[in-house]
């Protein structure tokens, strides 16, 4: 058993070795692409380095951290001071008073942080020498900054630290050559990156290419002999079965293309429309008969629900378009305005009389002049359930007026709340479009079925009815034609 497992491992290793060898042969066959990637990477990196990256110049001044005593003889104390203060000087040179002093003295157009980023302060290992290196796109500026900072440190820091002055060991000289970027280095890095990217892409295509290019590839794929090696070649029984299945697959592929071509003809297909239960009663009779007459071969489907449900259906692609009040509360939606819409306040006389005894005429007159929800805040309300656009707008208007309404009933059907309101059960909100004789509203209270319909004094009660479709999905011609007819008919 162990011998068999060992043989299996050796066989597997042999297959991996052959695959790697094949990959190397594949790279060899694509050597021109690899060389092209190498040259392209070098060229791109060279152009960017030469023309797009601003060259930088560096200048360095040096401080010696040992100061002689008064008798001009360097003693052990001086050496100890120089050694211990190197790190302190390296940090204090970066302090804001020193840096800002250099900016002011030299009239530099830099902030403290900008100039600090241009500096490198370091101590040379095993010495008491401190280097101040400035980097700038202007060589003269790099020299001035390095020297000025050294002089400022020598003159100011000993006062702060109450120590002897260090000596300026070397002033910065004007740099003649740029310190960065390196054209040769960047060019070589770019060439290597270009070559590696090309080889990576080639390896990806090699490893993911499962195309069967020869009869041997086909037999290897299925693990069975498909051809009799005769002259001419003939099919084995397995080959005949494969041929039959392949022909069926090709036939199915051809049928699929034909079906897709039929769908491309927008006079055939389907259209799924999403809208609220009640709004469809008013709008669809104006649109669908005309649309069906123009495109009789398009299957129409209506999906009804509240505003939240319809927004979700549009987002998930369950409907082609939705009709409702703008804006829709969903992302990536393109909208097409259709007509203006208004939410009216339905106030029965009996409700006002119960809530404000003896004040019916006065409150009706006030509502007719300016329909403010504060005038009816003590009245009971009948509301459509949350999730519907009318309810959302009503809640927003209550919030604006800082009112907590007395909601005595909620229902999903807006016609139910209207019917109950007309019977004197409470106040409600109702879209103007749904009132068959809404043209008679003149900006004042009008009586319908013993109820009063008022124009609310809130911008949220005045909106636009529109069509929404997902702008990230393909929009069929059938959908475009529906929008066109809707804009003409509503």
Rosetta blueprint (number, residue, H / E / L):
1 X L
2 X H
3 X H
4 X H
5 X H
6 X H
7 X H
8 X H
9 X H
10 X H
11 X H
12 X H
13 X H
14 X H
15 X H
16 X H
17 X H
18 X H
19 X H
20 X H
21 X H
22 X H
23 X H
24 X H
25 X H
26 X H
27 X H
28 X H
29 X H
30 X L
31 X H
32 X H
33 X H
34 X H
35 X H
36 X H
37 X H
38 X H
39 X H
40 X H
41 X H
42 X H
43 X H
44 X H
45 X H
46 X H
47 X H
48 X H
49 X H
50 X H
51 X H
52 X H
53 X L
54 X L
55 X L
56 X E
57 X E
58 X E
59 X E
60 X E
61 X E
62 X E
63 X E
64 X E
65 X L
66 X L
67 X L
68 X L
69 X L
70 X L
71 X L
72 X L
73 X L
74 X L
75 X L
76 X H
77 X H
78 X H
79 X H
80 X H
81 X H
82 X H
83 X H
84 X H
85 X H
86 X H
87 X H
88 X H
89 X H
90 X H
91 X H
92 X H
93 X L
94 X L
95 X L
96 X H
97 X H
98 X H
99 X H
100 X H
101 X H
102 X H
103 X H
104 X H
105 X H
106 X H
107 X L
108 X L
109 X L
110 X L
111 X L
112 X H
113 X H
114 X H
115 X H
116 X H
117 X H
118 X L
119 X E
120 X E
121 X E
122 X E
123 X E
124 X L
125 X L
126 X L
127 X L
128 X L
129 X E
130 X E
131 X E
132 X E
133 X E
134 X E
135 X E
136 X E
137 X L
138 X L
139 X H
140 X H
141 X H
142 X H
143 X H
144 X H
145 X H
146 X H
147 X H
148 X H
149 X H
150 X H
151 X H
152 X H
153 X H
154 X H
155 X H
156 X H
157 X H
158 X H
159 X H
160 X H
161 X H
162 X L
163 X L
164 X L
165 X L
166 X L
167 X E
168 X E
169 X E
170 X E
171 X L
172 X L
173 X L
174 X L
175 X L
176 X L
177 X L
178 X L
179 X L
180 X E
181 X L
182 X L
183 X H
184 X H
185 X H
186 X H
187 X H
188 X H
189 X H
190 X H
191 X H
192 X H
193 X H
194 X H
195 X H
196 X H
197 X H
198 X H
199 X H
200 X H
201 X H
202 X H
203 X H
204 X H
205 X H
206 X H
207 X H
208 X H
209 X L
210 X L
211 X L
212 X L
213 X L
214 X L
215 X H
216 X H
217 X H
218 X H
219 X H
220 X H
221 X H
222 X H
223 X L
224 X L
225 X L
226 X L
227 X E
228 X E
229 X L
230 X L
231 X L
232 X L
233 X L
234 X E
235 X E
236 X L
237 X H
238 X H
239 X H
240 X H
241 X H
242 X H
243 X H
244 X H
245 X H
246 X H
247 X H
248 X H
249 X H
250 X H
251 X H
252 X H
253 X H
254 X H
255 X H
256 X H
257 X H
258 X H
259 X H
260 X H
261 X H
262 X H
263 X H
264 X H
265 X L
266 X L
267 X L
268 X L
269 X E
270 X E
271 X E
272 X E
273 X E
274 X E
275 X E
276 X L
277 X H
278 X H
279 X H
280 X H
281 X H
282 X H
283 X H
284 X H
285 X H
286 X H
287 X H
288 X H
289 X H
290 X H
291 X H
292 X H
293 X H
294 X H
295 X L
296 X L
297 X L
298 X E
299 X E
300 X E
301 X E
302 X E
303 X E
304 X E
305 X L
306 X L
307 X H
308 X H
309 X H
310 X H
311 X H
312 X H
313 X H
314 X H
315 X H
316 X L
317 X L
318 X L
319 X L
320 X L
321 X E
322 X E
323 X E
324 X E
325 X E
326 X L
327 X L
328 X L
329 X L
330 X L
331 X L
332 X L
333 X E
334 X E
335 X E
336 X E
337 X E
338 X E
339 X E
340 X E
341 X E
342 X E
343 X E
344 X E
345 X E
346 X E
347 X E
348 X E
349 X H
350 X H
351 X H
352 X H
353 X H
354 X H
355 X H
356 X L
357 X L
358 X L
359 X L
360 X H
361 X H
362 X H
363 X H
364 X H
365 X H
366 X H
367 X H
368 X H
369 X H
370 X L
371 X E
372 X L
373 X H
374 X H
375 X H
376 X H
377 X L
378 X L
379 X L
380 X E
381 X E
382 X E
383 X E
384 X E
385 X L
386 X L
387 X L
388 X L
389 X H
390 X H
391 X H
392 X H
393 X H
394 X H
395 X H
396 X H
397 X H
398 X H
399 X H
400 X H
401 X L
402 X L
403 X L
404 X L
405 X L
406 X E
407 X E
408 X E
409 X E
410 X E
411 X E
412 X L
413 X L
414 X H
415 X H
416 X H
417 X H
418 X H
419 X H
420 X H
421 X H
422 X H
423 X L
424 X L
425 X L
426 X L
427 X E
428 X E
429 X E
430 X E
431 X E
432 X H
433 X H
434 X H
435 X L
436 X L
437 X L
438 X H
439 X H
440 X H
441 X L
442 X L
443 X L
444 X L
445 X L
446 X E
447 X E
448 X E
449 X L
450 X L
451 X E
452 X E
453 X E
454 X E
455 X E
456 X E
457 X L
458 X L
459 X H
460 X H
461 X H
462 X E
463 X E
464 X E
465 X E
466 X E
467 X E
468 X E
469 X E
470 X E
471 X L
472 X L
473 X L
474 X L
475 X L
476 X L
477 X H
478 X H
479 X H
480 X H
481 X H
482 X H
483 X H
484 X H
485 X H
486 X H
487 X H
488 X H
489 X H
490 X L
